[in-house]
Amino acid sequence: MSAAEFLDVTPKTIVFLIGFDRLVEGFLMSVTLEQDIEFMTEALALAACGAGQTSPNPMVGCVLVRDGKIIGKGWHEAPGKAHAEVAAITDAGEAARGATAYVTLEPCNHTGRTGPCTEALIEAGVAEVVYALSDPNPIAAFGGERLTAAGIKVRSDVCTNEAQDLNRGWMHSVTHKRPYVIGKTAMSLDGRISTSSGESKWITSEASRKRAHQLRKFSDAIIVGAETVIADDPALTARNGEETKFPLRVIMDSTGRTPPGAKAYERTGKSALIITTKNAPHRMIEAYREIGAEPILLPPGADGRPEPVDVLETLHERGIVNILVEGGGAILGAFFDADLIDELHLFIAPKLIGGGKPAFGGHGIDQLQDSERFVFADAEQLGADRFLRAMRRRETS
């Protein structure tokens, strides 16, 4: 007897039923993927709450879900504090047992300042873990394998691109053993950051300045040169409405010219470093120490300034992951010449200044083929200005 005769259906009916099953399976997979994206997007938003605070650790967010509803939330706030998974488990309490955890990074599988997140998830009785990005750090990796061995269902690669973008600085730091450098400048259409008299406030619009403060929020440190401190006296804070954050302020001043009373040396937050050389007067070095800034003496390069690569090595040793180089032109030019800029943020006002100071100083390129070092995204309108973001072409590094 054939299968069709046994089931009392025709072969066409069997084909239909198989097709229907596949249609249902495809629909369920579509619903699952939609839910995965929804919950992982929430976890990514939580991870971003740790912006500028978690280095040398990554930004990580986690949500616990049961019956299609979020029952626990958490994110990593700072080194030494609870990891995102532990915070979410604490938030959920006993409801965590049998739940699904959505985590932006593969749960860590080692003991550092805190215990392994894998063991916390196992102990809490979580039934399934979905993560966006595999951990590139060999010390903490293989969390997925540990969870699978404990009988927990594990899925990965949900919102991977978004997770990579959020933690691009941390991933670069782990891979290349140096901080991720974003170069930022606000300039006129002809590439000037000030007039011949030194006037620079304000070349770009309020909308551009607001975006720049959002960029500072994600930075562990902001680097400027002595000329910028002397001419503009910037506070180098990240202001977002009533909230103000104070990243580490790094002033490159090879001869100790900047006044100790400058706003950049204000003690709040992570305070300030002054990168200088033996050419700085001893009395200035002591003056910086007295106000709470930390002088770091590095060897002078051919131009008398510390080499950018030495600056990055020093900051990497201090656990700095994301650096924003704001200028002026001499500092941006030095990092550009050293090929140490990983990403560019250019705010361009529809103004012509002529003369003045260029956004990028230094030697510059010798051959036009080297001008294609970056890949530029489509321009964005910010008020009257145009904003351009560019990423370093890694294949030519």
N, C-alpha and C positions, 0 to 999 in steps of 0.2 A: 504494500500500500504506500502511495506517495504521501509526502507531507501535506500536499494540498488536499488529498482525499481524506487524510486523517483529521485535518482541521475543518474539513467541509467548506473550504474556501478555494477560490480559483487562484492560479498563479498571479493574475493581475491584482487581485486583492492583497496578496502577500507583498507584492512590489509596492502597492499603495501604503500598506501598514509600515513597511520598512522606511519608506520615504517620510511618512508622518512622524515616525520615531525620531528620525534625523532632524526633521523640522523642529520638533519639540526640544530636542537636545540643543540645537543651535540657538533657539529662543532662550533656554535656560542659561546657556553660556553667555549670551548677550546681556541678560539681566545680571548675572554674576559679575561680569566685567564692569558693567555700569556701576554696580554697588562698590566694587573694588576701587574704582577711580574716585567715587564720592568719598569714601572713608579715607583713602590715602591722601586725597587733596586736603582733608581736614587735618591729617597728621602732619602734612608738609607745612600748613599754616601754623600749627603749634610749634614745629621745629624752628620756624623763622622768629619766634618769640625770643630765642636765645641769641639772636644776631649780635655780634660784637662782644659776646660775653663768655663763649664756651671754649675758645682756643686755649690749649692746643687740641682740644677735643672737637668733634664735628657737631653741627646742629642736628638734633634728632627729635622727632615727635612720634607719639604713639597714641592710638585710640583702641579701646576694647569694645567689641561689638557683640551683642547677643540679640537674636530675633530681629535683626535689621535695625537695632537702635544702639546708639553709643552709650555705654554704661561707665566708661572711665577714660580720662584724658591725662596726658602728661607730656612734658618736654624736658630736655636737659637744660638746666639754667646756667650752670657754671661748673668748672672743674672741682671735683670733690663732692658735689651735690648729686642727688639721685639721678640715675639715668632715666630716660623717657619711659621705658617699659616698667620700671619699678614705680615711678610716679603714677602711671596709669593704673597699675595693679592696686596701689594704695588707694587711689581715688575710687576704684570699683569695689574694693573690699571682697567679701565672699562671692559676689556676683561674677567675679573673674573666672571662677571654675566653669569650664565648658565653653568659654567665650572665644572669639577670634580676635587676635591682636594684629593691628595694622601698624607697621613700623617703617619709618623712612630709610633706615639702614639695618642691614643684617645684625641681629642681636649679638653683642660681644660675647666671646667665649674665653675670657681671661679675667684674672683678678688684678686690678690696679688700685686706684684710690677707693674704688667700690668693687663689690663682687660681680661675678658674671651674670649678665642679664638672662642668659640661657637658663641658668639654674633657678632664677627668680620666676621665670615663666613656667618651668616644669613644676616647681613647688606650688605655684598658684593654681595649677590644674588647667591651664589654658589648653584648648583643644586644637587650635589651628593658629599658625603665624604666617602672615603675608608681609613680605618686605619689598621695598622698592629697589634697593641697591645693595650689591654684595660689598662686604667690607674689604678694601684693598690693603688694609694693615695686617701683615702676616701674624702679628702678635695677638690680634683680637679676632682673626678670621675663623671660618668653619663653624660658626654658630648654627647655621642651618643644618649641618650634618649632626651636630650634637642634639638638636631638637628632634630630628627625624629618628635618631637612635632611641630617644626616650618615648617614641610613639606619638609624637605631635605631628600633625599634618603641616607641611611647609610648602608655601608657594612664593615665587619671587617675580621680579621684573614687572611690577605694576607702577606706572608713573616714573619709570627709570630716568628718562630725560630730565624731568622736573627735579628729581632728587639730585642728579648730577649737577645741574645748574646751581641749585641752592648751596651745595657743598663743594663747588668747583675749586675754591681756594684750599680747603682742607685736603681734597684728593691730590691736588698739585703739590702741596706741602709734603704729603706722605710719599709721593712718587719721586719728586725732584729734590727733596731735602732743602728747600728754601721757600720763603713766603711767596704767595701769589700777589703780583703787583698790578694794580689798576692805575693807569695814568689818567688824570682828569685836568681839564683846563676850560676856562671860560674866555672866549676870544671874539674879536671882531671878524668880519668876513675876510679881511686880509691878514688874519692870523696874528693880531696884536692883542696883548693883554694889558696894555696901558698906553697912555699918550706919551709924548716926548717929555712932558713935565712930571710924569709918574702917576697921573690920575687914572684910577681903575674902577672906582665905585660910581655907578654900576654899569658894566658893559652889557651884561646879559639881563634878562627879565627876572621878575620875582618867581615865575613858574620854574625857570632853570635853577634858581637858587634853592627852591624847595626840593627839587629832584636831587640836587647835590647833597643836601642834608640827609636825604634818605640813603644815599650812597655811603655817607659817613657812618650811618648807623650800623652798616654791615662790616665796617672796617675795625680791625683791632688796633691799627696805628695809622696816623696821618703824618706824612713827611712833607716838610716845606724847607725852603732855604732861608738863609739870613736876610736876603734882600726882601723877601715877602714879609717877614716878621717886622723888619725896620720900616718898610713902606706902608703896609696895611694894618699891622698889629692885629692879626686875626685871632679869635678865641679858639678856633679849630674844634668846636663842639658840634654835636649832631642834634639839631633841634627839630622836634616834630610836635607841633602844637604847643602844649604846656610842658611836654616832656623834653628834658635835655640830657644827653648822654655825653660822657667824656672819654673818648678813646685815648690811647697812649699818643701823646704828641711828640714827634721826633723832629728836632730842628737841626739841620745840617749847617754848621757854622764853624768853618775851619780855623778862623782866627779870633773867635770870641767877640764878635762885634755887636751881637744882639743884646738889648738892655734887659737885665734881670727882672725888671718890672713889667715886661711884655705879657699880654694876656695869655699867650701860649704856655707860659710857665706857671700858670695858676694851679694850685695844688689839688683841686677837686678831681675825683675819678682816678685814672691811672697815672696822673701827673705827667712828667715830661722827661725825655732824654735829650741831651745836646750832644750831637756827634761832632767832635772837633779833633784837633791835632795838637802836636807839641808846639805849634806856632801860636796857640792861644795863650795870652798872659796868665800867669798863675793866679793873680788876684781875681781875674774873671772866673776862672775855674772854681775858686773858693766861693765867689759870689753866687754862682749857680747852685752850688751845694747848699748854701745857707737858705735859699728860698725853696729847697725841696726838689730841685731838678737834679738829674744824675748825669754828670759829664762822662762821656766815653771817648777816650783818646784812641784814634786809629791812625795808621801810617798814612801820610799824605801821598797822593798820586802825582803824576807828572804835572798836573795843573795846580797842585797844592791842596786839593780837596781829597777827602777819603774816597776810595773807589766804591762805587755802588754795590759791587759784589761783596765787599767786606761788610758794608752796612747790612745787607740782607742776611749774611751769615751770622752776624751779631744778633739780629732780631730773631732769627730762627732758633738760636740757642735759648732765647727767652720765651719760646713758645708762641711767637707771633705767627699767625697764619695768613691773614688778609691785610694787605697794605695799600693805602691810597696815597699816591704821590700827586700832590696838588701843585707843585711848582715852587717858585717861578720857572722861567724859561731855562735857566742854567741847570736846575735840578732835573727837570723833565728831559732836557737835552742829554744830560749825562746818563740817565737810565736808558734813554732811547739809543744812544751811541753804544752802550754796553749790551744792547739787545736783551734787556731784563724787564721789559714791559709785556705783560701777558694779555692785557685788555685795555682798551682806550674808551674814555667817555669825553666827548667833545661837545661843548655847548657853544653854538655859533650865533652871534647877534648880527642882524642885518645892518651893520655899520661899517664905514671905512674910516680908518684912523691914520694910516701911513706913519712912517717913522716909528716912534715908540719902541716897545720891547716885544720881541717875538715870543710866541707860546712855546716854541722849542728852540733852544739855543744849541750849544755844543758844536761839534764838527759836522754832524749830519752825514748823509750817505754820499758815496762817490759815484755810484752807478745807479741808473734809473731802475734797473731790475730789482734792486733792493727796496724800492719804494712800495712793493707789493707784499710787504711783510705781514699785513693785517687784512682780514676779511671784514668788510663793512656791511652792517645790516642796513635796511632801508631807513632813511631819515624820518625822524618824528618831530612834529611841530609842538613846541613848548612856548605858549604865549606867542611873542613875535619871533622867537628864536627857533633854530633848527638843532636837533640833538642827534648825534651820530655815535653809535656804539660799534666797536670793532674788536675782533678776537684774533690773537696771534695765530698764524699758520703754523701748526706744530710740525707738519711734514717737512718744513724747510729749516727747522731748528737744528 
